[in-house]
Amino acid sequence: MRQSKPIRILVVDDHFMVRMGLSSSLNVEPDIEVVAEAGSGEAALQAYRDSRPTLVMMDLKLPGMNGTECTAQIVREFPEARILILSTHSSEEEVYRAIQAGARGYVVKSIVREELLRAVRQVHAGGQYFDSVVASHLADRQSHRALSGREVDVLKLVAKGFGNKEIARVLEIAEVTVKLHVSNTLEKLDVKDRTQAATVALQRGIISLD
């Protein structure tokens, strides 16, 4: 008789070989079964609805709906969902946004298999799990003052080299308002000028130039 496998996993990653490798590695465990795979956020959401896994292993960088957005949508529809982020990216802002979206754990893809299995079982059991790198970034993020959505919009344009007048035109706000946002952003990031602000924001994952 086949042993019962209570941890039913949906693996979400846009790379087929990664999904195949994870599924093969997980399925050899007696208490784990991969019940579905998805290569995009939209496909993951539908796969969750169809298969109702007890745990989702979610990458962040997905085509269309990204992993953070997908996590938030799954949790909105299924508040009991247990989602473990498995990503190569672990900037403090990415970690923070994923947790805010409802993820219960976050580990980097470079961790050893034993730690990944420990994370899977702990999150499935109702706990949280963050590897040492992620935990450090999360602690750093929680110690920083958050930027508002508009401050992030302004900062993205600052990083692209836009001046205040150009930013005001693009965002359709007054130039004095832009100056106020820039000033507040410098204070919150604890930097002295616009270049430092852009550099710190890129390092922390607050903005991206993609």
Residue frames as a rotation matrix with the C-alpha (Angstrom) as fourth column:
MET 1
0.579 0.816 0.000 0.00
0.816 -0.579 0.000 0.00
0.000 0.000 -1.000 0.00
ARG 2
-0.141 -0.635 0.759 1.31
0.568 -0.680 -0.463 3.43
0.811 0.366 0.457 -0.93
GLN 3
-0.458 -0.112 -0.882 2.13
0.864 -0.288 -0.412 5.66
-0.207 -0.951 0.228 2.01
SER 4
0.656 0.754 0.047 -0.09
0.753 -0.648 -0.114 8.71
-0.056 0.110 -0.992 2.44
LYS 5
-0.512 -0.819 0.260 1.52
0.837 -0.543 -0.062 11.99
0.192 0.186 0.964 1.33
PRO 6
0.307 0.767 -0.563 -0.09
0.884 -0.449 -0.129 14.86
-0.352 -0.458 -0.817 3.27
ILE 7
-0.091 -0.380 -0.920 2.15
-0.008 -0.924 0.382 17.63
-0.996 0.042 0.081 1.87
ARG 8
0.310 0.308 0.900 0.66
0.880 0.265 -0.394 18.29
-0.360 0.914 -0.189 -1.57
ILE 9
-0.197 -0.603 -0.773 2.83
0.268 -0.792 0.549 20.81
-0.943 -0.099 0.317 -3.41
LEU 10
0.876 0.298 0.380 2.29
0.466 -0.313 -0.828 23.17
-0.128 0.902 -0.413 -6.33
VAL 11
-0.122 -0.978 -0.167 5.69
0.690 -0.205 0.694 24.10
-0.713 -0.030 0.700 -7.84
VAL 12
0.893 0.442 0.083 5.74
0.389 -0.664 -0.638 27.51
-0.227 0.602 -0.765 -9.58
ASP 13
-0.060 -0.926 -0.373 8.75
0.056 -0.376 0.925 28.51
-0.997 0.035 0.074 -11.67
ASP 14
0.655 0.392 -0.646 9.06
-0.544 -0.349 -0.763 29.81
-0.524 0.851 -0.016 -15.21
HIS 15
-0.260 -0.798 -0.544 11.94
-0.960 0.272 0.061 27.43
0.099 0.538 -0.837 -16.03
PHE 16
0.647 0.594 -0.478 10.85
-0.598 0.784 0.166 23.92
0.473 0.178 0.863 -16.99
MET 17
0.019 -0.723 -0.690 14.14
0.110 0.688 -0.718 22.31
0.994 -0.062 0.093 -15.93
VAL 18
-0.791 -0.257 0.555 13.91
-0.464 -0.339 -0.818 23.93
0.398 -0.905 0.149 -12.49
ARG 19
0.127 0.927 0.353 10.35
-0.992 0.114 0.059 22.69
0.015 -0.358 0.934 -12.03
MET 20
0.626 0.087 -0.775 11.33
-0.312 0.939 -0.147 19.21
0.714 0.334 0.615 -13.16
GLY 21
-0.388 -0.880 -0.272 14.33
0.024 0.286 -0.958 19.13
0.921 -0.378 -0.089 -10.83
LEU 22
-0.663 0.209 0.719 12.35
-0.736 -0.362 -0.572 20.32
0.141 -0.908 0.394 -7.84
SER 23
0.411 0.911 -0.034 9.51
-0.898 0.412 0.154 17.91
0.155 -0.032 0.987 -8.51
SER 24
0.400 -0.336 -0.853 11.85
-0.093 0.911 -0.402 14.94
0.912 0.240 0.333 -8.88
SER 25
-0.664 -0.745 0.063 13.72
-0.085 -0.008 -0.996 15.85
0.743 -0.667 -0.058 -5.70
LEU 26
-0.521 0.531 0.668 10.57
-0.853 -0.341 -0.395 16.40
0.019 -0.776 0.630 -3.64
ASN 27
0.405 0.826 -0.392 8.64
-0.825 0.515 0.233 13.37
0.394 0.229 0.890 -4.84
VAL 28
-0.152 -0.507 -0.848 11.18
-0.022 0.860 -0.510 10.92
0.988 -0.059 -0.142 -3.39
GLU 29
-0.875 -0.107 0.472 10.18
-0.449 -0.187 -0.874 12.04
0.182 -0.976 0.115 0.11
PRO 30
-0.782 0.564 -0.265 7.54
0.558 0.823 0.102 9.75
0.276 -0.068 -0.959 1.65
ASP 31
-0.193 0.738 -0.646 5.49
0.767 -0.297 -0.568 12.64
-0.611 -0.606 -0.509 3.06
ILE 32
-0.282 0.010 -0.959 5.61
-0.335 -0.938 0.089 14.90
-0.899 0.347 0.268 -0.02
GLU 33
-0.148 0.250 0.957 3.85
0.850 0.527 -0.006 14.81
-0.506 0.812 -0.291 -3.38
VAL 34
-0.816 -0.077 -0.573 4.04
-0.207 -0.886 0.414 17.40
-0.540 0.457 0.707 -6.17
VAL 35
-0.164 0.877 0.451 0.47
0.569 0.457 -0.683 17.59
-0.806 0.145 -0.574 -7.44
ALA 36
0.812 0.422 0.404 0.83
0.572 -0.433 -0.697 20.42
-0.120 0.797 -0.592 -9.96
GLU 37
-0.381 -0.906 -0.184 3.32
0.750 -0.419 0.512 22.70
-0.541 0.057 0.839 -11.70
ALA 38
0.795 0.594 0.125 2.99
0.558 -0.634 -0.536 26.14
-0.240 0.496 -0.835 -13.27
GLY 39
-0.179 -0.924 0.337 5.26
0.984 -0.162 0.078 28.41
-0.017 0.346 0.938 -15.29
SER 40
-0.615 0.035 0.788 3.47
0.159 -0.973 0.167 31.73
0.773 0.228 0.592 -14.78
GLY 41
-0.952 0.266 0.153 1.47
-0.241 -0.342 -0.908 33.56
-0.189 -0.901 0.390 -12.15
GLU 42
-0.163 0.948 -0.273 -1.80
-0.986 -0.150 0.069 33.18
0.025 0.281 0.959 -14.03
ALA 43
0.023 0.107 -0.994 -1.21
-0.359 0.929 0.092 29.45
0.933 0.354 0.060 -14.50
ALA 44
-0.870 -0.399 -0.290 -0.29
0.136 0.372 -0.918 29.09
0.474 -0.839 -0.269 -10.82
LEU 45
-0.687 0.679 0.260 -3.52
-0.676 -0.465 -0.572 30.72
-0.267 -0.568 0.778 -9.71
GLN 46
0.216 0.791 -0.573 -5.57
-0.910 0.376 0.176 28.38
0.354 0.483 0.801 -11.88
ALA 47
-0.246 -0.399 -0.883 -3.52
-0.092 0.917 -0.388 25.36
0.965 -0.014 -0.262 -10.78
TYR 48
-0.979 -0.072 0.190 -4.20
-0.188 -0.028 -0.982 26.26
0.076 -0.997 0.014 -7.15
ARG 49
-0.235 0.970 0.060 -7.92
-0.947 -0.215 -0.241 26.47
-0.221 -0.114 0.969 -7.81
ASP 50
0.313 0.376 -0.872 -7.87
-0.721 0.692 0.039 23.11
0.618 0.616 0.488 -9.59
SER 51
-0.032 -0.474 -0.880 -5.55
0.115 0.873 -0.474 21.05
0.993 -0.116 0.027 -7.35
ARG 52
0.762 0.346 0.547 -5.91
-0.414 -0.389 0.823 22.76
0.498 -0.854 -0.153 -3.94
PRO 53
0.007 -0.846 -0.534 -2.35
0.308 0.510 -0.803 21.98
0.951 -0.159 0.264 -2.78
THR 54
0.792 0.214 -0.571 -1.42
0.598 -0.090 0.796 22.23
0.119 -0.973 -0.200 0.88
LEU 55
0.241 -0.737 -0.631 1.73
0.259 -0.578 0.774 24.21
-0.935 -0.350 0.051 0.05
VAL 56
0.963 -0.009 0.269 2.92
0.256 -0.272 -0.928 26.36
0.082 0.962 -0.260 -2.85
MET 57
0.061 -0.981 -0.186 6.60
0.648 -0.103 0.755 26.68
-0.760 -0.166 0.629 -3.72
MET 58
0.843 0.505 0.184 6.70
0.496 -0.598 -0.629 30.03
-0.208 0.622 -0.755 -5.52
ASP 59
-0.364 -0.899 0.244 9.38
0.929 -0.331 0.166 31.79
-0.068 0.288 0.955 -7.56
LEU 60
-0.023 0.340 -0.940 9.20
0.346 -0.879 -0.327 35.60
-0.938 -0.333 -0.098 -7.70
LYS 61
-0.502 -0.258 -0.825 10.29
-0.588 -0.597 0.545 36.32
-0.634 0.759 0.148 -11.26
LEU 62
-0.335 0.518 0.787 7.43
0.601 0.761 -0.245 35.08
-0.726 0.390 -0.566 -13.42
PRO 63
-0.936 0.071 0.345 6.04
0.266 -0.500 0.824 36.27
0.231 0.863 0.449 -16.75
GLY 64
-0.061 0.957 0.284 2.90
0.216 -0.265 0.940 38.36
0.975 0.119 -0.190 -16.45
MET 65
0.800 0.396 0.451 1.72
-0.370 -0.266 0.890 38.25
0.473 -0.879 -0.066 -12.86
ASN 66
-0.230 -0.972 -0.052 4.86
-0.518 0.167 -0.839 38.03
0.824 -0.166 -0.542 -10.73
GLY 67
-0.425 -0.021 -0.905 5.31
0.453 0.861 -0.232 35.81
0.784 -0.509 -0.356 -7.70
THR 68
-0.968 0.073 -0.241 4.43
0.179 -0.474 -0.862 38.49
-0.177 -0.878 0.445 -5.16
GLU 69
-0.544 0.810 -0.219 1.25
-0.839 -0.515 0.179 39.44
0.032 0.281 0.959 -7.02
CYS 70
-0.168 0.446 -0.879 0.31
-0.305 0.824 0.477 35.78
0.938 0.348 -0.003 -7.44
THR 71
-0.764 -0.172 -0.621 0.89
0.503 0.445 -0.741 35.14
0.404 -0.879 -0.254 -3.74
ALA 72
-0.895 0.439 -0.080 -1.38
-0.299 -0.723 -0.623 38.04
-0.331 -0.533 0.778 -2.81
GLN 73
-0.303 0.824 -0.479 -4.11
-0.879 -0.047 0.475 36.83
0.369 0.565 0.738 -5.17
ILE 74
-0.324 0.135 -0.937 -3.99
0.106 0.989 0.105 33.24
0.940 -0.065 -0.334 -3.91
VAL 75
-0.880 -0.068 -0.471 -4.13
0.469 0.043 -0.882 34.41
0.080 -0.997 -0.006 -0.29
ARG 76
-0.735 0.675 -0.055 -7.07
-0.663 -0.734 -0.145 36.69
-0.139 -0.070 0.988 -1.08
GLU 77
-0.005 0.759 -0.652 -9.02
-0.751 0.427 0.504 33.76
0.661 0.492 0.567 -2.52
PHE 78
0.562 0.100 -0.821 -7.70
0.271 0.916 0.297 31.13
0.782 -0.389 0.487 -0.11
PRO 79
0.555 -0.320 0.768 -6.68
-0.686 -0.698 0.205 32.71
0.471 -0.640 -0.607 3.22
GLU 80
0.806 -0.226 0.546 -5.43
-0.285 0.660 0.695 29.35
-0.518 -0.716 0.468 4.51
ALA 81
0.884 -0.463 -0.067 -2.89
0.108 0.340 -0.934 29.06
0.455 0.818 0.351 1.66
ARG 82
0.654 -0.755 -0.042 0.66
0.046 -0.015 0.999 28.28
-0.755 -0.655 0.025 2.73
ILE 83
0.941 -0.286 0.182 3.20
0.144 -0.148 -0.978 29.75
0.306 0.947 -0.098 0.35
LEU 84
0.444 -0.886 -0.130 6.96
0.368 0.048 0.929 29.32
-0.817 -0.461 0.347 0.48
ILE 85
0.890 -0.217 -0.400 9.01
-0.446 -0.590 -0.673 31.64
-0.090 0.778 -0.622 -1.75
LEU 86
0.354 -0.829 0.432 11.98
0.515 0.559 0.650 29.97
-0.781 -0.007 0.625 -3.42
SER 87
0.988 0.074 0.132 13.94
0.149 -0.629 -0.763 32.54
0.027 0.774 -0.633 -5.41
THR 88
0.095 -0.988 0.123 17.39
0.938 0.047 -0.343 33.57
0.333 0.148 0.931 -6.56
HIS 89
-0.261 -0.102 0.960 16.44
0.078 -0.993 -0.085 37.13
0.962 0.052 0.267 -5.56
SER 90
0.210 0.318 -0.925 16.48
0.909 0.285 0.305 38.15
0.360 -0.905 -0.229 -1.91
SER 91
-0.664 -0.378 0.645 16.78
0.166 -0.916 -0.366 41.94
0.729 -0.136 0.671 -1.64
GLU 92
-0.920 0.266 -0.287 15.23
0.286 -0.043 -0.957 43.32
-0.267 -0.963 -0.037 1.51
GLU 93
-0.528 0.770 -0.359 12.38
-0.755 -0.619 -0.216 44.98
-0.388 0.157 0.908 -0.40
GLU 94
-0.322 0.386 -0.864 11.53
-0.612 0.611 0.501 41.81
0.722 0.691 0.039 -2.34
VAL 95
-0.779 0.000 -0.627 11.49
0.407 0.761 -0.506 39.80
0.477 -0.649 -0.593 0.88
TYR 96
-0.868 0.437 -0.235 9.33
-0.026 -0.514 -0.857 42.39
-0.495 -0.738 0.458 2.65
ARG 97
-0.415 0.741 -0.527 6.81
-0.909 -0.365 0.203 42.63
-0.042 0.563 0.825 -0.20
ALA 98
-0.457 0.211 -0.864 6.48
-0.239 0.907 0.348 38.85
0.857 0.365 -0.364 -0.43
ILE 99
-0.842 0.126 -0.524 5.79
0.525 0.409 -0.746 38.56
0.120 -0.904 -0.411 3.30
GLN 100
-0.737 0.600 -0.312 3.32
-0.383 -0.750 -0.539 41.44
-0.557 -0.278 0.783 3.13
ALA 101
-0.409 0.566 -0.716 1.57
-0.825 0.107 0.556 39.60
0.391 0.817 0.423 0.29
GLY 102
0.575 0.713 0.400 1.06
-0.818 0.497 0.290 36.59
0.008 -0.494 0.869 2.53
ALA 103
0.250 -0.562 -0.788 4.04
-0.207 0.764 -0.611 34.29
0.946 0.316 0.075 2.03
ARG 104
0.956 0.157 0.247 4.87
-0.275 0.194 0.942 32.28
0.100 -0.968 0.228 5.15
GLY 105
0.463 -0.864 0.198 8.45
0.331 0.376 0.865 31.51
-0.822 -0.335 0.461 4.25
TYR 106
0.923 -0.269 -0.276 11.25
-0.378 -0.493 -0.784 32.65
0.075 0.827 -0.557 1.96
VAL 107
0.393 -0.844 0.366 14.44
0.161 0.454 0.876 30.81
-0.906 -0.285 0.314 1.02
VAL 108
0.195 -0.427 -0.883 17.04
-0.888 -0.459 0.026 31.30
-0.416 0.779 -0.469 -1.68
LYS 109
0.880 0.255 -0.401 17.61
-0.442 0.750 -0.493 28.67
0.175 0.611 0.772 -4.36
SER 110
0.048 -0.968 -0.247 21.21
-0.538 0.183 -0.823 28.18
0.842 0.172 -0.512 -3.27
ILE 111
0.072 -0.018 0.997 20.25
-0.978 0.194 0.074 26.53
-0.195 -0.981 -0.004 0.04
VAL 112
-0.893 -0.434 -0.119 21.02
-0.446 0.888 0.111 22.86
0.057 0.152 -0.987 0.52
ARG 113
-0.401 0.777 -0.486 18.29
-0.153 0.466 0.871 20.27
0.903 0.424 -0.068 -0.04
GLU 114
-0.462 0.194 -0.865 18.00
0.796 0.520 -0.309 19.42
0.390 -0.832 -0.395 3.66
GLU 115
-0.849 0.146 -0.507 17.20
0.200 -0.801 -0.564 23.01
-0.489 -0.581 0.651 4.56
LEU 116
-0.732 0.622 -0.277 14.66
-0.586 -0.369 0.721 23.26
0.346 0.690 0.635 1.74
LEU 117
-0.309 0.615 -0.725 12.86
0.291 0.787 0.544 20.19
0.905 -0.043 -0.423 3.07
ARG 118
-0.627 0.033 -0.778 12.95
0.774 -0.083 -0.628 21.67
-0.085 -0.996 0.026 6.57
ALA 119
-0.908 0.293 -0.300 11.39
-0.296 -0.955 -0.038 24.86
-0.298 0.054 0.953 5.24
VAL 120
-0.550 0.723 -0.418 8.68
-0.362 0.244 0.899 22.93
0.752 0.646 0.128 3.38
ARG 121
-0.282 0.437 -0.854 7.70
0.656 0.738 0.161 20.91
0.700 -0.515 -0.494 6.43
GLN 122
-0.747 -0.037 -0.663 7.77
0.595 -0.481 -0.644 23.88
-0.295 -0.876 0.381 8.80
VAL 123
-0.847 0.471 -0.246 5.62
-0.526 -0.811 0.257 26.10
-0.078 0.347 0.935 6.59
HIS 124
-0.425 0.704 -0.569 3.24
-0.150 0.565 0.811 23.21
0.893 0.430 -0.135 5.90
ALA 125
-0.407 0.203 -0.890 2.90
0.818 0.514 -0.257 22.68
0.405 -0.834 -0.375 9.66
GLY 126
0.651 0.756 0.061 1.70
0.677 -0.616 0.402 26.26
0.342 -0.221 -0.913 10.03
GLY 127
0.340 -0.613 -0.713 5.00
0.598 -0.444 0.667 27.91
-0.726 -0.653 0.216 10.93
GLN 128
0.944 -0.182 -0.276 7.27
-0.320 -0.717 -0.619 30.36
-0.085 0.673 -0.735 9.16
TYR 129
0.461 -0.852 0.248 10.73
0.656 0.516 0.551 29.77
-0.598 -0.091 0.797 7.72
PHE 130
0.946 -0.308 -0.099 13.40
-0.304 -0.743 -0.596 32.20
0.110 0.594 -0.797 6.53
ASP 131
0.522 -0.832 -0.187 16.94
0.775 0.554 -0.303 31.17
0.356 0.013 0.934 5.74
SER 132
0.114 -0.531 -0.840 19.77
0.835 -0.407 0.371 33.16
-0.539 -0.743 0.396 7.32
VAL 133
-0.843 -0.431 0.322 20.30
0.537 -0.655 0.531 35.46
-0.018 0.621 0.784 4.32
VAL 134
-0.238 0.860 0.451 16.61
0.420 -0.327 0.847 36.27
0.876 0.391 -0.283 4.01
ALA 135
0.500 0.425 -0.755 16.17
0.848 -0.063 0.526 36.75
0.176 -0.903 -0.392 7.76
SER 136
-0.379 -0.734 -0.563 18.98
0.764 -0.592 0.257 39.30
-0.522 -0.333 0.785 7.76
HIS 137
-0.874 0.089 0.478 17.43
0.312 -0.652 0.691 41.24
0.374 0.753 0.542 4.88
LEU 138
0.109 0.994 -0.019 14.01
0.580 -0.048 0.813 41.16
0.807 -0.100 -0.582 6.51
ALA 139
0.290 -0.091 -0.953 15.43
0.919 -0.250 0.304 42.54
-0.266 -0.964 0.011 9.75
ASP 140
-0.774 -0.620 -0.131 17.16
0.537 -0.752 0.382 45.32
-0.336 0.225 0.915 7.82
ARG 141
-0.610 0.594 0.525 13.98
0.352 -0.391 0.851 46.20
0.710 0.703 0.029 5.95
GLN 142
0.361 0.832 -0.422 11.90
0.756 0.004 0.655 46.39
0.547 -0.555 -0.627 9.11
SER 143
0.000 -0.450 -0.893 14.38
0.854 -0.465 0.235 48.84
-0.521 -0.762 0.384 10.60
HIS 144
-0.918 -0.354 0.177 13.98
0.389 -0.719 0.577 51.26
-0.077 0.599 0.797 7.67
ARG 145
-0.311 0.817 -0.485 11.26
-0.165 -0.549 -0.819 53.82
-0.936 -0.175 0.306 7.11
ALA 146
-0.155 0.341 0.927 8.98
0.824 0.562 -0.069 52.89
-0.545 0.754 -0.368 4.22
LEU 147
-0.951 -0.097 -0.294 8.67
-0.093 -0.817 0.569 55.12
-0.295 0.569 0.768 1.15
SER 148
0.030 0.997 -0.071 5.23
-0.266 -0.060 -0.962 56.06
-0.963 0.048 0.263 -0.09
GLY 149
0.309 0.169 0.936 4.08
0.736 0.581 -0.348 54.91
-0.602 0.796 0.055 -3.50
ARG 150
0.980 0.084 0.183 4.54
0.181 -0.765 -0.618 58.39
0.088 0.638 -0.765 -4.94
GLU 151
0.511 -0.859 0.015 8.03
-0.672 -0.389 0.631 58.67
-0.536 -0.333 -0.776 -3.43
VAL 152
-0.052 -0.490 0.870 8.95
0.253 0.836 0.486 55.42
-0.966 0.246 0.080 -5.17
ASP 153
0.678 0.370 0.635 7.56
0.699 -0.060 -0.712 56.78
-0.225 0.927 -0.299 -8.45
VAL 154
0.929 -0.364 -0.072 9.71
-0.371 -0.920 -0.127 59.87
-0.020 0.144 -0.989 -8.11
LEU 155
0.247 -0.892 0.380 12.76
-0.512 0.213 0.832 57.83
-0.823 -0.400 -0.403 -7.12
LYS 156
0.306 -0.080 0.949 12.45
0.623 0.770 -0.136 55.62
-0.720 0.633 0.286 -10.21
LEU 157
0.864 0.067 0.500 12.66
0.452 -0.543 -0.708 58.72
0.224 0.837 -0.499 -12.40
VAL 158
0.737 -0.672 0.080 15.51
-0.614 -0.614 0.497 60.16
-0.284 -0.415 -0.864 -10.34
ALA 159
0.172 -0.675 0.717 17.43
-0.004 0.727 0.686 56.92
-0.985 -0.121 0.123 -10.96
LYS 160
0.399 0.040 0.916 16.89
0.866 0.311 -0.391 57.41
-0.300 0.950 0.090 -14.70
GLY 161
-0.607 -0.795 0.011 18.47
0.773 -0.587 0.241 60.85
-0.185 0.155 0.970 -14.50
PHE 162
0.123 0.735 0.667 15.32
0.726 -0.524 0.444 62.95
0.676 0.430 -0.599 -14.72
GLY 163
-0.917 -0.340 0.210 15.36
0.149 -0.779 -0.610 66.44
0.371 -0.528 0.764 -13.21
ASN 164
-0.711 0.656 -0.251 12.59
0.286 -0.056 -0.956 67.82
-0.642 -0.752 -0.148 -11.04
LYS 165
-0.339 0.600 -0.725 10.88
-0.745 -0.642 -0.183 69.62
-0.575 0.478 0.664 -13.92
GLU 166
-0.580 0.074 -0.811 10.86
-0.629 0.592 0.504 66.46
0.518 0.802 -0.296 -16.06
ILE 167
-0.920 0.235 -0.314 9.55
0.370 0.787 -0.494 64.38
0.131 -0.570 -0.811 -13.16
ALA 168
-0.572 0.732 -0.370 6.78
-0.110 -0.516 -0.850 66.89
-0.813 -0.445 0.376 -12.55
ARG 169
-0.317 0.437 -0.842 5.76
-0.941 -0.258 0.220 66.70
-0.121 0.862 0.492 -16.21
VAL 170
-0.719 -0.017 -0.695 5.80
-0.285 0.919 0.272 62.88
0.634 0.394 -0.666 -16.35
LEU 171
-0.788 0.373 -0.490 3.88
0.610 0.582 -0.538 62.43
0.084 -0.722 -0.686 -13.10
GLU 172
-0.179 0.733 0.657 1.64
0.351 -0.576 0.738 65.45
0.919 0.363 -0.154 -13.73
ILE 173
0.558 0.259 -0.788 2.35
0.830 -0.178 0.529 67.04
-0.004 -0.949 -0.314 -10.36
ALA 174
0.967 -0.176 0.183 3.79
-0.169 -0.984 -0.055 70.38
0.190 0.022 -0.982 -9.29
GLU 175
0.225 -0.965 -0.135 7.56
0.077 0.156 -0.985 70.80
0.971 0.212 0.109 -9.32
VAL 176
-0.231 -0.280 0.932 7.46
-0.845 -0.418 -0.335 71.91
0.483 -0.864 -0.140 -5.67
THR 177
0.722 0.535 0.439 5.74
-0.674 0.686 0.273 68.63
-0.156 -0.493 0.856 -4.85
VAL 178
0.752 -0.541 -0.377 8.55
0.171 0.712 -0.681 66.73
0.637 0.447 0.628 -6.57
LYS 179
-0.181 -0.863 0.471 11.10
-0.343 -0.393 -0.853 68.62
0.922 -0.316 -0.225 -4.48
LEU 180
0.122 0.313 0.942 9.21
-0.991 -0.011 0.132 67.70
0.051 -0.950 0.309 -1.32
HIS 181
0.967 0.255 -0.021 9.12
-0.256 0.967 -0.017 64.00
0.016 0.021 1.000 -2.31
VAL 182
0.401 -0.897 -0.186 12.84
0.151 0.265 -0.952 64.02
0.903 0.354 0.242 -3.08
SER 183
-0.253 -0.485 0.837 13.62
-0.700 -0.505 -0.505 65.68
0.667 -0.714 -0.212 0.25
ASN 184
0.469 0.525 0.710 11.50
-0.869 0.418 0.265 63.16
-0.158 -0.742 0.652 2.17
THR 185
0.948 -0.111 -0.297 13.11
-0.019 0.915 -0.403 60.28
0.317 0.388 0.866 0.30
LEU 186
0.037 -0.994 0.106 16.64
-0.145 -0.111 -0.983 61.44
0.989 0.021 -0.148 1.10
GLU 187
-0.186 -0.046 0.981 15.69
-0.948 -0.253 -0.192 61.66
0.257 -0.966 0.003 4.76
LYS 188
0.724 0.574 0.382 14.05
-0.658 0.742 0.132 58.23
-0.207 -0.346 0.915 4.86
LEU 189
0.863 -0.441 -0.248 16.96
0.219 0.767 -0.603 56.55
0.456 0.466 0.758 3.08
ASP 190
0.778 -0.568 -0.268 19.47
0.123 -0.280 0.952 58.47
-0.616 -0.774 -0.148 5.22
VAL 191
0.031 -0.750 0.661 21.47
0.988 0.122 0.091 59.67
-0.149 0.650 0.745 2.23
LYS 192
-0.287 -0.296 -0.911 22.81
0.380 -0.908 0.176 63.07
-0.879 -0.295 0.373 1.19
ASP 193
-0.511 0.063 -0.857 21.98
-0.662 -0.665 0.345 63.35
-0.549 0.744 0.381 -2.49
ARG 194
0.472 0.816 -0.334 19.94
-0.818 0.264 -0.511 61.96
-0.329 0.514 0.793 -5.37
THR 195
0.048 -0.538 -0.841 22.70
-0.723 0.562 -0.401 59.71
0.689 0.628 -0.362 -6.66
GLN 196
-0.898 -0.373 0.234 23.09
-0.418 0.555 -0.719 58.03
0.138 -0.744 -0.654 -3.28
ALA 197
-0.198 0.916 0.348 19.32
-0.709 0.111 -0.696 57.68
-0.676 -0.385 0.628 -3.02
ALA 198
0.532 0.382 -0.756 19.13
-0.834 0.391 -0.390 55.90
0.147 0.838 0.526 -6.36
THR 199
-0.343 -0.779 -0.524 22.06
-0.584 0.614 -0.531 53.65
0.736 0.124 -0.666 -5.50
VAL 200
-0.858 0.057 0.510 20.65
-0.454 0.380 -0.806 52.62
-0.240 -0.923 -0.301 -2.12
ALA 201
0.116 0.993 0.036 17.18
-0.788 0.114 -0.605 52.06
-0.604 0.042 0.796 -3.58
LEU 202
0.379 -0.057 -0.924 18.58
-0.768 0.537 -0.348 49.78
0.516 0.841 0.160 -6.29
GLN 203
-0.679 -0.717 -0.161 20.68
-0.469 0.591 -0.656 47.85
0.565 -0.370 -0.737 -3.77
ARG 204
-0.760 0.425 0.491 17.70
-0.414 0.267 -0.871 47.28
-0.501 -0.865 -0.027 -1.49
GLY 205
-0.835 0.457 0.306 15.39
0.550 0.661 0.512 46.34
0.032 0.595 -0.803 -4.34
ILE 206
-0.294 0.742 -0.602 13.06
0.246 -0.550 -0.798 49.29
-0.924 -0.383 -0.021 -3.74
ILE 207
0.558 0.407 -0.723 13.30
-0.592 -0.416 -0.691 50.17
-0.582 0.813 0.009 -7.43
SER 208
0.012 -0.536 0.844 14.50
0.526 0.722 0.450 48.44
-0.851 0.438 0.290 -10.56
LEU 209
-0.260 -0.176 -0.950 15.69
-0.586 -0.753 0.300 49.81
-0.768 0.634 0.093 -13.88
ASP 210
-0.695 0.066 0.716 14.23
0.444 0.823 0.356 46.86
-0.565 0.565 -0.601 -15.82
